[in-house]
């Protein structure tokens, strides 16, 4: 409203009243806090997505490993009871299942690693930088407490 009274031009800081300066500082701090919270939410959403993908892949690799154990048991039975060609085929399938389980486990591990630690590190660093900037401004006299 003060800008409207001045013909749309903002007053210099020295010309503003204490109430105007406090109102302006309150608005700026409020906007800064909202932006930092939005940043933290976005960062946690990305980390949550990576954790979910990693957990799903770990679960899938566990199920495939269980099938691999079943196939290995079936292979052992076939080796003792049937011809060479059949057990060789079963052995190839067993090896393929274990290779696939290993690949999924490695991919799952990399996804979980991307999600750790589950804290918004960029947002925390940004807030710390904001606090340091305000402290420096107060020390240098640009902002009066």
FENUR-V348289 format. One record per pair of residues at least 24 apart in sequence whose ideal C-beta (glycine too) atoms are under 6 Angstrom apart, sorted by the first residue. I is the first residue (numbers start at 1). J is the second residue. Records with the same first field share a line. If there is no record, write none. Layout:
BEGIN
I=J, J
END
This chain:
BEGIN
36=123, 127
39=123
40=120, 123
43=120, 122, 123
44=120
47=115, 118
50=111, 114, 115
51=115
53=111
54=108, 111, 112
57=104, 107, 108
58=108
60=104
61=101, 104, 105
64=97, 100, 101
65=101
67=97
68=94, 97, 98
71=97
END
